[in-house]
Amino acid sequence: FRYRLNHPRLPGRPDIVMRKYRTVVFVNGCFWHGHEGCQYYRLPKTNTDFWHAKIERNRERDRKEQKRLAEMGWHCITIWECQLKPAIRQQTLESLVFTLNHIFLNDHTTHRYQLPEEESSMAAEPHNIP
């Protein structure tokens, strides 16, 4: 897969940009982006209000950036830090490949050439030759 890192012109500076697939990938840290239900996302016991507000701002910013990208016609994929741990990394990468191929096929089959419904003969084919 051809890609570019941290494209400066796109909203949110996505971590990975794949133009052929019109897809951006964000690799989010579980703590900094508030990955709910993840063992790596736990608010610190001190200054809890600050951290809660900070992470909520990050989440809201992520939602706005992904909405802007979608409006521009980009597919957005988020991969969490915990999904890249050695135990499940291969499964995550295989899922990413599957998703990219699915996106590519869907985007490129919408303009598929259709044969005319009427039967028509080629100009070089003889008609009614005895």
C-alpha positions as CSV (number, residue, x, y, z in Angstrom):
1,F,0.0,0.0,0.0
2,R,1.3,3.4,-0.9
3,Y,0.7,6.0,1.8
4,R,1.8,9.4,3.2
5,L,2.3,10.2,6.8
6,N,0.8,13.2,8.6
7,H,-0.6,15.0,5.6
8,P,-0.6,18.7,6.6
9,R,-3.5,19.8,4.3
10,L,-6.1,17.4,5.6
11,P,-8.1,18.2,8.8
12,G,-6.6,16.6,11.8
13,R,-3.3,15.7,10.0
14,P,-4.2,12.0,9.7
15,D,-1.4,9.6,10.7
16,I,-1.7,7.7,7.4
17,V,-3.2,8.9,4.1
18,M,-3.9,6.5,1.2
19,R,-5.1,8.5,-1.7
20,K,-5.8,5.5,-4.0
21,Y,-8.4,4.3,-1.4
22,R,-9.5,7.8,-0.4
23,T,-8.9,6.6,3.1
24,V,-7.2,8.1,6.2
25,V,-6.1,6.2,9.2
26,F,-5.8,7.7,12.7
27,V,-3.7,5.7,15.2
28,N,-5.0,6.8,18.5
29,G,-3.4,6.4,21.9
30,C,-5.9,4.8,24.3
31,F,-5.3,7.2,27.1
32,W,-5.2,10.5,25.1
33,H,-8.2,9.8,23.0
34,G,-10.3,8.0,25.8
35,H,-10.7,4.5,24.5
36,E,-13.7,3.4,26.5
37,G,-13.5,-0.1,28.1
38,C,-9.8,-0.4,27.4
39,Q,-7.3,-1.3,30.1
40,Y,-5.0,1.5,28.9
41,Y,-7.5,4.2,29.5
42,R,-7.7,5.1,33.1
43,L,-8.0,8.6,34.5
44,P,-5.2,9.6,36.9
45,K,-6.3,9.8,40.5
46,T,-5.0,13.3,40.8
47,N,-6.4,16.3,39.0
48,T,-9.2,14.1,37.6
49,D,-11.4,17.0,36.5
50,F,-8.6,18.4,34.3
51,W,-7.9,15.1,32.7
52,H,-11.5,14.3,32.1
53,A,-12.1,17.7,30.4
54,K,-8.9,17.3,28.3
55,I,-9.8,13.9,27.0
56,E,-13.4,15.0,26.2
57,R,-12.0,17.9,24.2
58,N,-9.8,15.4,22.3
59,R,-12.8,13.2,21.6
60,E,-14.8,16.1,20.3
61,R,-12.0,17.4,18.1
62,D,-11.6,13.8,16.7
63,R,-15.3,13.7,15.9
64,K,-15.3,17.1,14.2
65,E,-12.2,16.2,12.1
66,Q,-13.6,12.9,11.0
67,K,-16.9,14.6,10.0
68,R,-15.0,17.2,7.9
69,L,-13.0,14.4,6.2
70,A,-16.1,12.4,5.5
71,E,-17.7,15.6,4.0
72,M,-14.6,15.8,1.7
73,G,-15.2,12.2,0.6
74,W,-12.6,10.5,2.7
75,H,-13.1,7.2,4.5
76,C,-11.8,7.4,8.1
77,I,-10.4,4.4,10.0
78,T,-9.3,4.6,13.6
79,I,-6.9,2.1,15.0
80,W,-6.3,2.1,18.8
81,E,-3.0,1.7,20.5
82,C,-4.2,-1.5,22.2
83,Q,-5.0,-3.1,18.8
84,L,-1.3,-2.9,17.8
85,K,-0.1,-4.8,20.8
86,P,1.8,-8.0,19.7
87,A,-0.9,-10.4,20.7
88,I,-3.5,-9.0,18.2
89,R,-1.4,-6.9,15.8
90,Q,-1.6,-9.4,13.0
91,Q,-5.4,-9.7,13.3
92,T,-5.7,-5.8,13.3
93,L,-3.5,-5.5,10.1
94,E,-5.5,-8.3,8.3
95,S,-8.7,-6.4,9.2
96,L,-7.3,-3.2,7.8
97,V,-6.3,-4.9,4.6
98,F,-9.8,-6.4,4.2
99,T,-11.4,-3.0,4.9
100,L,-9.2,-1.2,2.4
101,N,-9.9,-3.8,-0.3
102,H,-13.6,-3.5,0.4
103,I,-13.5,0.3,0.1
104,F,-11.5,0.1,-3.1
105,L,-13.9,-2.4,-4.7
106,N,-17.0,-0.4,-3.7
107,D,-15.6,2.9,-4.9
108,H,-14.4,1.4,-8.2
109,T,-17.4,-0.7,-9.1
110,T,-19.9,2.2,-9.0
111,H,-18.8,3.4,-12.4
112,R,-18.7,-0.1,-14.0
113,Y,-19.3,-0.3,-17.8
114,Q,-22.7,-1.8,-18.6
115,L,-23.5,-3.5,-21.9
116,P,-26.6,-2.2,-23.6
117,E,-29.8,-4.2,-22.9
118,E,-30.8,-4.5,-26.6
119,E,-29.0,-7.1,-28.7
120,S,-27.1,-5.3,-31.3
121,S,-24.7,-6.7,-33.7
122,M,-21.2,-5.5,-34.4
123,A,-20.8,-3.4,-37.6
124,A,-18.5,-6.0,-39.1
125,E,-21.0,-8.9,-38.6
126,P,-22.9,-9.9,-41.7
127,H,-26.7,-9.6,-41.5
128,N,-29.1,-11.9,-43.4
129,I,-26.4,-13.4,-45.6
130,P,-27.7,-16.5,-47.4
